[in-house]
């Protein structure tokens, strides 16, 4: 499984034996009391628990300090949400590893371009990815797909 954390992120399940995507999800979200989108922790927990038996390892993107374009509050919210996801993964007993974007993207010949990630995911999975990557905003899904593939590669399954 690959996870690009955050509100616009995604979760991708990859079957390395069949060399196919099983499913790709957006993070379940809900509005907080001020009307802002937040990760719906309960629905995310149910989702991850429902697929836990299928997962050998989950590779989650390790995103540290942002570029400075985001406010301190939005950086805190992102970090908090990422911590929630790690907690859910642990509670579901899903083995988890992290990788910095610069490392996995460099090894896959990618830059920080979101469009490039979408195109690369479609190249790797021409039969499966296009149905999940229909909009420009689906870059989080694309990166989750790429992380799932990268995890399988690092495990020696590819």
Legacy VTK file of the C-alpha trace (Angstrom):
# vtk DataFile Version 3.0
C-alpha trace
ASCII
DATASET POLYDATA
POINTS 158 float
0.000 0.000 0.000
1.140 3.526 -0.697
-0.084 6.621 1.125
0.335 10.251 0.189
-0.889 11.838 3.434
-3.055 14.901 3.737
-6.465 16.167 2.694
-5.590 16.007 -1.021
-3.615 12.804 -0.620
-4.509 9.272 -1.476
-4.303 5.628 -0.543
-3.417 2.976 -3.131
-3.460 -0.805 -2.870
-1.190 -2.667 -5.249
-1.175 -6.430 -5.760
2.445 -7.138 -6.652
1.720 -10.770 -7.525
-0.887 -9.820 -10.140
0.942 -6.572 -11.013
-2.337 -4.634 -10.735
-3.887 -1.908 -8.682
-6.518 -3.290 -6.336
-8.052 0.071 -5.470
-7.252 3.746 -5.010
-8.956 5.975 -2.477
-9.086 9.624 -1.536
-8.759 10.251 2.164
-12.201 10.367 3.745
-12.813 13.919 4.910
-15.276 15.844 7.021
-15.850 19.504 7.804
-14.680 20.807 11.162
-16.788 23.267 13.155
-15.357 26.147 11.094
-16.235 24.426 7.813
-12.684 23.401 6.898
-11.876 19.974 5.463
-10.126 17.586 7.814
-9.346 13.884 7.599
-12.276 11.879 8.923
-10.364 9.725 11.378
-13.148 7.235 12.006
-13.898 6.593 8.313
-10.157 6.404 7.565
-9.773 3.839 10.358
-12.637 1.748 8.986
-11.170 1.943 5.466
-7.659 0.940 6.509
-8.929 -1.784 8.829
-11.034 -3.231 5.999
-7.948 -3.699 3.799
-5.356 -4.475 6.493
-5.344 -8.223 5.780
-4.332 -7.506 2.159
-1.354 -5.310 3.042
2.189 -6.633 3.424
3.660 -3.168 3.962
2.509 0.410 3.720
4.900 3.037 2.427
3.863 6.513 3.534
5.462 9.667 2.239
7.467 11.390 4.954
6.762 15.051 4.540
8.643 17.305 6.892
8.858 21.060 7.013
7.033 22.646 4.105
8.378 25.251 1.717
7.127 28.197 3.721
4.174 28.870 1.452
1.863 27.413 4.080
0.998 29.092 7.356
2.241 27.650 10.628
-1.340 26.615 11.379
-1.774 24.716 8.099
1.599 23.014 8.637
0.468 21.958 12.114
-2.842 20.639 10.772
-1.018 18.642 8.081
1.456 17.205 10.602
-1.337 16.337 13.008
-3.320 14.575 10.253
-0.231 12.642 9.196
0.246 11.538 12.813
-3.376 10.402 12.921
-2.781 8.267 9.831
0.318 6.698 11.409
-1.719 5.940 14.530
-4.486 4.304 12.511
-1.940 2.194 10.608
-0.412 1.045 13.900
-3.827 0.247 15.391
-4.654 -1.804 12.280
-1.302 -3.594 12.660
-0.216 -2.595 9.161
3.592 -2.663 8.871
4.661 0.828 7.894
7.753 2.484 6.491
8.340 6.083 5.460
10.268 7.621 2.609
11.124 11.230 1.835
9.697 12.583 -1.416
13.138 13.583 -2.671
14.375 9.998 -2.363
11.577 8.043 -4.024
10.955 10.662 -6.691
14.644 10.838 -7.602
14.855 7.033 -7.872
11.806 7.063 -10.154
13.143 9.930 -12.258
10.438 12.352 -11.121
10.470 15.983 -10.072
8.001 17.717 -7.797
5.610 18.133 -10.738
2.174 16.780 -9.855
1.288 16.373 -13.540
4.433 14.289 -14.015
3.344 11.970 -11.189
-0.053 11.453 -12.830
1.568 10.640 -16.170
4.080 8.232 -14.600
1.324 6.362 -12.745
-0.590 6.015 -16.019
2.566 4.674 -17.705
3.120 2.049 -14.993
-0.528 1.000 -14.896
-2.048 1.762 -18.303
-5.047 -0.509 -17.672
-5.830 0.538 -14.099
-4.572 4.052 -13.343
-6.521 6.108 -15.910
-9.847 5.339 -14.226
-8.507 6.728 -10.928
-6.644 9.696 -12.386
-9.263 11.593 -14.360
-8.678 15.056 -12.875
-5.644 17.260 -12.276
-6.483 17.272 -8.550
-5.893 13.491 -8.451
-2.142 13.987 -8.007
-2.431 12.648 -4.432
-3.920 9.454 -5.803
-1.120 9.263 -8.389
1.562 9.653 -5.753
-0.085 6.979 -3.583
-0.040 4.643 -6.616
3.631 5.402 -7.219
4.467 4.871 -3.540
2.722 1.472 -3.573
4.691 0.445 -6.663
7.921 1.799 -5.147
7.284 -0.201 -1.951
6.870 -3.403 -3.969
10.059 -2.621 -5.869
12.004 -2.059 -2.643
10.664 -5.364 -1.309
12.084 -7.082 -4.385
8.659 -7.926 -5.799
9.282 -5.991 -9.029
LINES 1 159
158 0 1 2 3 4 5 6 7 8 9 10 11 12 13 14 15 16 17 18 19 20 21 22 23 24 25 26 27 28 29 30 31 32 33 34 35 36 37 38 39 40 41 42 43 44 45 46 47 48 49 50 51 52 53 54 55 56 57 58 59 60 61 62 63 64 65 66 67 68 69 70 71 72 73 74 75 76 77 78 79 80 81 82 83 84 85 86 87 88 89 90 91 92 93 94 95 96 97 98 99 100 101 102 103 104 105 106 107 108 109 110 111 112 113 114 115 116 117 118 119 120 121 122 123 124 125 126 127 128 129 130 131 132 133 134 135 136 137 138 139 140 141 142 143 144 145 146 147 148 149 150 151 152 153 154 155 156 157
